[in-house]
């Protein structure tokens, strides 16, 4: 066997060396010769050697396929075959309906108790957000992911966002500068829960149904700091140096002024008066802050009120911008105490809150304060829920976020998703985000966003180059010829998956989707007015009498259908009961069969066990019986013995069954 093994090793090495040197024919011959000793050795190996060889081969193969070089080569080959975009199989595996339903128990802990069939019938919109459609497959993103929308004006962003608002499974907070989202979504959202409006600018004459006082909860120092941060952040842009320093000072001072107003039962008008009149603030604010549970607030107030006029002016300038909405009558009425709301109740009722605003009215600080109040309260509520998540989730759908609601997305996108606070922010371009948050924070937001949807209409060169670079490159085959057109060769060149010009000129309804885990997807965005429920509602509004008549006909048809299909449903119910009973009997029979088979196997195994044999050893010394001489007389027969010794005949082991035990046949 050792000689065969040595011969096999020599032939294998020779074949490898010949193959590397280019002698393919001799290498194949050496490999063919190596097959003979290999087969001979395989026939002599025990079964465990085959198992060991299979395990070692699987381990070596897995290591070879999982190496960095193998992964890069395989991914490059897949990208070339798929033209650099996600295939149908990729979408189905990572972003399809089935993939989203598999994660239902994670993103919605209340759905963990659903069975397999109930989970298959679960609407995907309950656990995911529809991004686009590629062919017949819909691309989804889980409700825990952050989605960013980019596109120029009138490219379909609002129509797409309206569909997501209607599909939202839980409470929704919507910001907009127009009433189209309210008019389109409010009638359908009212079927899921109450609908509220916060109109801080009196847009289109829509009355506010709720109010929000920025001093709500500011008796708590922590809440006052958060509220001041939201309001100052709405009027300050990302910067460095002196700008950051003065913004931090403005947040500190505004927080202590709002805290003092909440402790004294004052209003935001009093806060504005303290900012414009430091002497009045010195008399009132210092006294009010003596009630604060945070002594540092009183010290900060003394330091601010005792500083020089130039420093006070630099600090109060930013605070004045944050309180500019006090000059708007509609905003003051919307911020008056009275018709407040409870965030936990809004979430439980699956309510919808529409925040209507405009950039010119300077209501961004008020909108940010309200949005931040709801988002932070939702985050606190989520900490006490199973899995630390809201169920159903809360949706923050921020249309025109740059203009009226510039919330701190760089921090919210990193934490809110894990609490099931779904964030969808709409921007006109990436440069708009950079202008508001700065390059560093924009990079954080883009990294935290798991899905980015790009509509057409982008005209900025840097934006187009960014999206084209994010899409990657692909190999494009080309044919080249010589100047005379005689020679022809085929080569490959690297080109972008989506060129900047193609992204800028995307047709209406087409979007480019970058989703985490798959290559870019070029799909169709479904607009809200294409939905069946939206069209049905529009038809009912335009033709109320005809819609009512059709509804009565439909109800009558449903009743007749129920009556006509009653026998079929009864038969189906009988079949289901019979199937369950049959299944139960079949299960019982299978159990009995398994137990019988197990018992038979045990008996068979017991029969195969060796039975120890008992060897009888006679330890007594052998005895020899000497026959006595018999006198002459009549012949002795067995019949005479039976007549002389009555009793049953027994087998004595002497070969004579009719002789009693202990008496030989020759004894008289």
N, C-alpha and C positions, 0 to 999 in steps of 0.2 A: 504493500500500500504506500510505503514511503517513496518507493521508486516511481510509482504513478503520480504521486503528488509533486515530486521534483520535476518530472517530465511536463506536467501541466503548467507549473510555474514558469519553466523555461519557454514553453511555447507561447504562453500569454505575454511574457516580456518581449519575446521576439516579434510577435504580432503588433504590439504597441509601438516598438521602435521602428518597424518597417512602415507602419501607417504614418508616423510623424515625419519620416524621411520622404514620403510620397510614393513608396512602392506599395500601392494599394493591392495589386494582384497577389504579391507574395504575402502581404499581411493577411488577406483573406484565406490563403492557403494555410498559413500557420494557425489561424483561428479555427479552420476546419479540422486540422490535425489535433488541435487541443480539445476538440469536442469528444474525441474517442476516450482519452483517459478521464475526462470529466464525467462522462456517462458511466464509466466503470466505477469511479469513486462514489457516484451518487447511489448506485445500487447497493453498495456496501455500508452506507451510513444508516444509523438508527433513525427513528421518527423524530426524536428530540433535536437531532442535528438540523433537520429541515425547518423545524419551528424556530430554532436559534438563528438560522440563516435568514429566514423571513423577517424576524424582528430587526436584525442588524441591517438588512437591506432597506427596510422601511425607515429606520432612523437615519441612515445615510442619505436616502432620497429626500426625506423631509428637510434635512440640513442643507442639501444642495439647492432645493427649491426655495428655501427661506433666506438664502444669502442675499446681501444687498445687491450684488451684481445680477443675480438671477431675477430678483424683483424688478430692478430697473429695466432689464432687458424684456421681461414679460410685459410690464406696463407700457413700455415703448411700442412693443408689437401690437398690443391691444389698442393703443391710441392711433397707430397707423391704420389698423383695420377699421376703426370707428370714425375716422376723419376728425379725431380730436374732440368729439362730442359724446354725450352719454348715450349708450345703446338702450334699446327697449328692456333688455334683461337688467341692466344697471338700474334703471328707473324702477322697475318692478321690485327689485331686491332691496333697495335702499330708500326709495321715496314713493313707493306705490301704496295702494290701499291696504294690502295685506301686511306690509311692513309697519304701517301705522297702527293697525289693529293689534299687532303683536306687542306694541308698547303701551297699549291702553291701560293695563294694570299699573304701569309706572307713572304715567302722566295723570291718570285719573284713578286714585286709589279706590274709589267707590265702585269701579268697574272690575275689580279683581275677582269678585264672586261670580261673575258671569260665566256661563258654560261656553263650550266651544261653539255650539250652533248659535247661541245668543250673541256671541262676540262677532261671528261672521255676519250677522244681520245688523250689527251696530253701524249707524251712519258714520262715515269717516270724519265728517265735519265736527263730531263730538270730541275728537281727540287730535285733530290736525287742521291746518290752514291750507286751502287750495291755492297753489301758485300759478299753474298754467296747465295746459293740455298739450301733450305731444302725441299726435295720432289719436289712438283710442285710449291712451293711458293718461291719467291725471297725475301730476307731480304735486306732492304734499310736503308739508313741513310740520313737525309736532307743535302743539300749542305752547310748549315750553321754550321754543326757539324765538329769537328776535328776527324780524323781517324788515329790511330797508327797501324803500321804493324810490327810484330815481327816474325822472322823465320831464320833458319840457311841458309847457302849458298845453292843455287840450289834446293830450295824447292818450287819455283813457285811464289815468290813475284814479280819479274819483269814481268812475264806473266800476273799476275792479275793487276798490275799497268798499263800496256799498255792498257788494256781494259778500264780502267777509264780515261786515257788520250784521247782515241778516243771518248768516250761518253761525255766528258766535254762540256757543252753548251756555255761556254765563252772562254776568253783568258786563256792560260795555260803557266806556267813556270815550266820546268822540269830540274832537276839536275841528272846527272848520271856519272859513271866512265867508261861506255862502250857506244858503238854506237848502241846497239841492240834496245833500245827504239827509237832512232832517225830513224833507218832503218825501224822499224815496224810501227811506228805511223805517220811519216812525210807525206807519200803519202796520207793517209786518212785525216789527219788534214788539208792538203792543200785545201781540198774541202770546209772547213769552213772559212779559212782565211790564210793570209801569214804565212810562216814558217821561222824562223830565227835561226841562230846558233851562239853561243858564245863559241868558242873552245880555251880555255886559255892554253892548253898544246899541241895543234896540234895533237890530238888523231885521229888515223886512216887516217890522211891526209885530214880530213874534214875542209874546209875553213870557217873561221868566216865571217858571213854576217853582223854582227853588232859589234860595239866596245863600250866600256864604260870607260870613264876617271873617276877615283875616285874623282877627283876635281870638277866634275860637280855639280853645285849648292852650292859649299862650300863657295862662297862669302857671303852666309847667315850664320851667326854664329850658328844657331840652326842646320842647315843641316850639318855643319862641325862637330859638336859634335856627331850627329847621325852616320855619316860616320866613325868617329874615334872609336866610340863604337862598331860598327859592325866588324871593322878590328881587333881591339884588342881582342874582344870576340872570334874571330875565333882561336886564338893561346893561349888563357888562359883557364885553366880548373877551375872548381868551387873549391874554397878553403876558407880559413879563415886566419885571422891574417895578417902577412906581405904580403902574396901573394895578397890579396884583396887590400891592401894599395898601393902596387907598380903598380898593374893593373889600379887602379883609377888615379894615377899620370900619367901613360903612356897615358891613354885616354885623359886627360886634355892637355898634351903637344902636342900630335899628332893632336888634334883638332885645336889648335892655329897655328901650323905649316901649316896644310892644308888650314886653313883660310887665312893665309898670302900668300901662294902660289897662291890661287885663286884670291886674290886681285891684285897680281902682275903679273898675267898671266904666272906663272911658271908651272912646271910639277912635277910629283911625283919623278922624278930623283933629282930635286932640293931639295925636302923634305928630301930624303935620304942623300943628301950631307950636309944639315944643321945638321942632326942628327950626322953624323960622324965628322963634323967640327964645334964645338960650337963657335969658334971665328968668322967664316964666318956668322953663324946664328945671332950672336950678332949685326953685322953690317947691315945685310939685313932685318932680320925678324922684328927687332924693328922699322925700318923705314916703312916697309909695313903695320904693324899693326896700324900705326897712321891713316890710312884710314878707319879702322874698325868702324862700328857703335856701337861696344861693347868695351868700354874702359878697361873693366876688362881683355880682352885678352892681351893687351899690358902690363898690370901689371903682369899677369901670366908669360909672356915671359921674362920679366926682372927678376922675381924671379927665374925662371928655369935657365936662362943663368948666373945668379950670384951666384948660389949655388956651393958647393964643388964638386970635381971630382967624389968622391965615390957615392954621391947621383945622379949625372947626369948619371953615368954608370948604376946604378940600374934601372933608368927610361928608358934609351935608349936601354937597352937589350931587353925589351919586344917590343919596337917599331921596333927594327931591325927585330925581328921575323915576325912582321906584314907586313914588306916590303920585305920579302924574295923572293916574286914572281918577283921582279925586276931583279933577276938573270936568269930568264927564258925568252928566246927571244920571244917565242910564246905568253907568257903572256904580255910582254911589247907591242907587236904589237896589241894584243886584247884590251889593255888599252889605246892605242893612240887615241887622239881626231880625229874625222873625220866622221865615220859612226855611229853617235849617233841615239837616238830614243826618241820618245815622249810616255810616259806611257799612257796618255789618248788616244792617237791614237791607241796604241796596244790593249787597252781594247775595243775600239769601233770597231776595225777590227776583233776582236776575233782571234788574232794572237797566234802563238805557238813559244815559245823561249826555245831552248835546250841549257843548260849550261853543257858543257863537261869538266871534270877536272880529276885530279889524286892526291892522297895524297902525292906522292913523289915530285911533282913539287911545293909544298907549295903555291898553288893558293887558298887555303881556304879563306884567308882574302879578296881576290879580288872577289871570288864568293859570299861571305857573303855581301860585299858592294853592289854588283849589285842586289842581291835578296832583301836586305833591302831597296834599293832605289825604286825598283818596288813596294814592299809591302807598304811602307809608302806613296808613291805617290797615290797608289790605295786607301788607307785609307782616305787620304785627299779628293780625288775625291768623295768618297762615302758619305762624310758628306753633299755634295750638291745635292745628288740624293733623290728621294722619299723614305721615310722610312729610310734614312741613309744607304742604301744598294746599292751595285753594281748590276746592272741587265743588262745582265747576269753576273754571278759571275766570279771572277778571281780564278784560281786554282794554288796553290803552291804544286807541287808534287815532294817531296824531296826524291829521291832514294839515298841510302848511305849517309844520312844526316850527320852522325857522321864523315865521312872521308873528305868530300869536302865542306860541307855547314852547319856548326854547328850554325845556326841562334838562337837567343834567344827565344826558344819555350816556356819557362815558362811564358813570357809576351804575345807573339803572340797568343798562344792558348786561352788566356783569353779574347782577344779583337777582333781579326781578324774575327772570325766567325760571330759576329753580324754585320760586314760590308760586308758580303758575300764574304769573302776571304777564300776559302776552302783550308785547310791544310791537306795533307796526307804525313806523314813522315814514312820512312821505316828504321828499325833498325834490326840488326842481333840478338840482345838479349836485355833484360831489363838491364843486367849488363853493356852493352855498353853505354846505356843512363846514368846510374849512374856514370860511369867513366868520362863521358863528362860533365854532369850537376850537379852531386852530389846528395846525397839522398833527400835533401829537395826540390830542384827544380824538380827532377824526380817525386816526389810525387805530386807536383803542375801540372806537365804536364799530369800525369796519371789521375788526378782528372778532368782536363779540357777536356780531350779526351772523347767524348761521345761514341765512338766505338773503340774497340781494337780487331784486327784480329790476331790470333796466328796460324802460320804454324808449321809444324813438324820440327824436327831436332834440337830442343833446348837440350843442354846437361848440362846446369848449374843447380845444385841442388836447389839453392835458387830461380832461375827463375821458375823452375817446381813447387816448393812448393807454390810460390806466385800465380801462375795461378790456381793451384788446390784449394787453399784457397779461391780465388776469385770466383770460381765456386760453392762453398758451399757443403753441405752434403745432402744425401738422405737416406731414410730408405730401407734396403734390408732384405726381409724375408729369414730366414734360418731354417732348420730342424735339431734338435739335438736328439740323441739317447743315451741310457745308454751303458755301456761297453759290455753288452750282446746282444745289438741290439733289445731288447724287447720294452722298452718304447720309445715313439717318441713324440716330442713336437715341436711346431712352435714358433719361437721367431723372433724378429726384431733387427737388428744392424744398426748403423749409419756408412756409408761409404762415401767417396768423390764422388761427381757427376762425376768428371774426375780425375782419379788417376794420379800422376806424371808420371808414366811409360806410361800410355795411351797418355798423351800429348806429351811426347818425341817421341813416335812411331806412330804419326798420319800418316796414309797412304798418298801417293802422291795425291794431289788434295783436301784433306780434311783440313778444318780449324775449329778452335774453336773461336767463335765470342762472345764477351762480349759487349752488346749494352745497353745503358741506358734505363731503363723502362721495360725490359723483362729478363727472365732467360737466361743462356747461350744457344747458338745454335751451334750444330755440323752440319756443312753443307759442300757443295762442292763449291770450288772456280772455276769459269769459266775462263780459260786462253784465252788470246787474239787470239792465233792461232786457237782456236775452233770457233771463230766468223765467220759468213757467209761472211761479207764484207772483212775480212782479207784473207780468203781462196780464194775469188774471185779475189782479187788483186794479190795474189801469183800465181794463175793460169794464170792471164793475163800477168804477167812478164815471167813466164816459157814458155807459148805458146801464143805468141802475135798474130800470124796469126789465129790460131783456136779461140782465144778469140774475135778477130775482126769479124770473120765469125759468131760466135754465137751471138754477139751483133747485127749484121745486121739481122740475123734470128729473134731475139727477137723483134727488132723494127718492122720488117714486120708483125710478129705475133700480136703485139699490135695494129698496124693499122688495120689489118683484124678483130681483135676482136672488135675494136671500130666500124668498119663498120657493122659487123654482129649483134652487140647488140644495134644498133641505134634504131630500133623499140621498143626494150624493155625499153631503157632509155627514149624514148619519152612517152611510156605508163606510165612509173613510174613518169615522170614529170607531166603528166596529172592527175594521181592519187593524186600526192601531191597537185596540185592546187585545185582539187576537194575536197580533204580532208580539205585544209585550208578554202575553201569557205563554205563547209558544217559546219566546226567548227565555222565559223563566224556566219552563219545563226542559228546554234544551240545555240550559245552564245546569239544572239539577242533574240531568242525565250525564252531561259531560263530567260533572263532579263525581258522580258514582263510578263512571268509567275510569276516571283518573285514579280514584281510590282503589278500585279493583286491580288496575294495572300496577299500582304501587305495591299492593299486597302480593300480587303474583311475582313481581320482581324480587320482593324480599324473600319469598319462598324459593325462587330460583337461585338467588345468591346463597341462601342457607343450604340448598342442596349441593352447591358446588364446593362447600367447605369440606375439608378432609375429616372423616370420622375416626377418632382413635379406636383401635382394636384392643380388646381385653385378652391378654394371654394368661391362661391358667397354668400355674406351676404347682406340681404335686411335690410337697416337701417331705412326705412320708417315705421311708425306705421301701423299696419294692419287696413284695412277698411272692413266694413261689408255692404253689399248691401241688402237692404230690398226690397223684391218684392212688386210691387204695385198691387192692385186688378184690375182685368181685367173685363171689362163689357161683359155681355152675348152677344153672337153673333155667327157668323159662326166660325167654327173651323179654327184655324190658322195653316197653313202648311208651310213647307220650300219652296214649290213651289211658294206660294204667296210672300214670302219674296224675293225670287230671282226675281220675276217679278217686285216688287216694288223697289228693289235696284240693279240695273244692275251693273255688274263688275265681275272681276275674283274672284272666291272663294279662301279663304285663310284659313290656319290652325291657329286657335287662341289659341290652347292649351286647349280648353274647351271640347274637345272630339267631336266637330261638325265642320268638315272642311268647311262647306258651310256658316258659320256665320262670318261676317266681324270682324276684330280686334276691340276690345273695346266694343263690343255689345253682350250681352248674348242672348241666343236663345229665352228666354222668353220675351225679350223686343219687343215691336211692331215696 
